[in-house]
Amino acid sequence: MHTNNSPETRFSIGFHADAKKSPAPAAFLSDAVIGQCDSFRAACVLAWEHRASKGMTRRTLAELCELYAPHVSDFFNPQATDAKGTRRRDLPAEKIADVERVLGNRAISQYLARRGMLTLMEEVIAARTA
């Protein structure tokens, strides 16, 4: 019987047994692509769309990052609310590094850094004009 944690399953979906510990280095996306993100959710969706292994499922991501699989569907859904109007969960900050390592890109951190710099620049400009 094969389980999701068996090496055979990992190899069949393109992961080695230690994918959680030593995947390929995460790539940086272009400034133009990151600039299109208008929210944290959009950055998460972008990270998912640019994952290194296109065969990776959200369930696999959940297993490799020790996340609850049904929540992962919320984290990477482009819609902030479901059909009932209930707000979807956001990816927890403490899991960003793990998720980026497994997805193989730094889209979420790039978005946050860009947003932080813009916020910092807004404060500098406001301080100078006051």
C-alpha positions as CSV (number, residue, x, y, z in Angstrom):
1,M,0.0,0.0,0.0
2,H,1.3,3.4,-1.0
3,T,0.8,6.4,1.2
4,N,1.3,10.1,0.4
5,N,4.5,10.0,2.4
6,S,6.0,7.1,0.6
7,P,9.1,7.8,-1.6
8,E,7.3,6.2,-4.6
9,T,4.6,8.8,-4.4
10,R,7.1,11.7,-4.0
11,F,9.1,10.5,-7.0
12,S,6.0,10.1,-9.2
13,I,5.0,13.7,-8.6
14,G,8.5,15.1,-9.0
15,F,9.7,15.4,-5.4
16,H,12.5,13.7,-3.7
17,A,12.1,12.3,-0.3
18,D,13.7,15.3,1.4
19,A,11.7,17.9,-0.6
20,K,10.7,19.6,2.7
21,K,14.3,20.1,3.7
22,S,16.2,20.8,0.5
23,P,14.2,21.8,-2.6
24,A,15.7,23.9,-5.4
25,P,16.4,27.5,-4.5
26,A,13.4,29.8,-4.8
27,A,13.3,32.1,-7.8
28,F,12.5,35.8,-7.8
29,L,9.8,37.0,-10.2
30,S,10.1,40.1,-12.3
31,D,9.2,43.5,-10.8
32,A,6.5,43.9,-13.5
33,V,4.8,40.7,-12.4
34,I,5.0,41.6,-8.7
35,G,3.7,45.1,-9.5
36,Q,0.5,43.6,-10.8
37,C,-0.4,42.3,-7.3
38,D,-2.8,44.5,-5.5
39,S,-3.2,42.4,-2.4
40,F,-1.6,39.7,-0.3
41,R,-4.1,37.2,-1.7
42,A,-3.0,38.2,-5.2
43,A,0.6,37.6,-4.3
44,C,-0.3,34.1,-2.9
45,V,-2.2,33.2,-6.1
46,L,0.8,34.5,-8.2
47,A,3.2,32.3,-6.2
48,W,0.9,29.3,-6.8
49,E,0.7,30.0,-10.5
50,H,4.5,30.3,-10.8
51,R,5.3,27.1,-8.8
52,A,8.3,25.3,-9.9
53,S,6.5,21.9,-10.2
54,K,3.3,22.4,-12.2
55,G,2.3,18.8,-11.2
56,M,2.2,19.8,-7.5
57,T,-1.3,19.7,-6.0
58,R,-2.5,21.9,-3.2
59,R,-2.7,18.8,-1.1
60,T,1.0,18.1,-1.7
61,L,1.8,21.6,-0.7
62,A,-0.2,21.2,2.5
63,E,1.7,18.0,3.3
64,L,5.1,19.5,2.7
65,C,4.4,22.7,4.6
66,E,2.5,21.0,7.5
67,L,-0.7,22.9,6.6
68,Y,-4.3,21.8,6.9
69,A,-5.2,20.8,3.3
70,P,-8.7,22.4,3.2
71,H,-7.2,25.7,4.3
72,V,-4.7,25.7,1.5
73,S,-7.6,25.9,-1.0
74,D,-8.6,29.1,0.8
75,F,-5.0,30.5,0.9
76,F,-4.6,30.3,-2.9
77,N,-8.1,31.1,-4.1
78,P,-8.3,34.4,-6.0
79,Q,-11.7,35.2,-4.5
80,A,-11.5,36.7,-1.0
81,T,-15.0,35.4,-0.1
82,D,-16.8,32.2,-0.9
83,A,-20.2,31.8,-2.5
84,K,-21.9,32.4,0.9
85,G,-20.0,35.6,1.4
86,T,-17.7,34.2,4.1
87,R,-14.2,35.5,4.1
88,R,-11.6,33.0,3.1
89,R,-8.5,32.3,5.3
90,D,-5.2,34.0,4.5
91,L,-1.8,32.2,4.5
92,P,-0.3,32.6,8.0
93,A,2.8,34.7,8.1
94,E,4.8,32.0,9.9
95,K,4.3,29.7,6.9
96,I,5.3,32.1,4.1
97,A,9.0,30.9,4.0
98,D,8.0,27.2,4.0
99,V,5.4,27.8,1.2
100,E,7.9,29.8,-0.9
101,R,10.6,27.2,-0.5
102,V,8.2,24.4,-1.6
103,L,6.7,26.4,-4.5
104,G,10.1,27.5,-5.7
105,N,9.5,31.3,-5.9
106,R,9.6,34.4,-3.6
107,A,6.5,36.1,-5.0
108,I,4.9,36.6,-1.5
109,S,8.0,38.0,0.1
110,Q,8.6,40.2,-2.9
111,Y,5.1,41.6,-2.7
112,L,5.5,42.2,1.0
113,A,8.9,43.9,0.6
114,R,7.5,46.1,-2.2
115,R,4.5,47.0,-0.1
116,G,6.6,47.8,2.9
117,M,8.9,50.0,0.9
118,L,6.0,51.9,-0.6
119,T,4.5,52.4,2.9
120,L,7.9,53.6,4.2
121,M,8.3,56.0,1.3
122,E,4.8,57.3,1.9
123,E,5.7,58.1,5.5
124,V,8.9,59.8,4.4
125,I,7.0,62.0,1.9
126,A,4.4,62.8,4.5
127,A,7.0,63.8,7.0
128,R,8.8,66.1,4.5
129,T,5.6,67.8,3.5
130,A,4.3,68.4,7.0
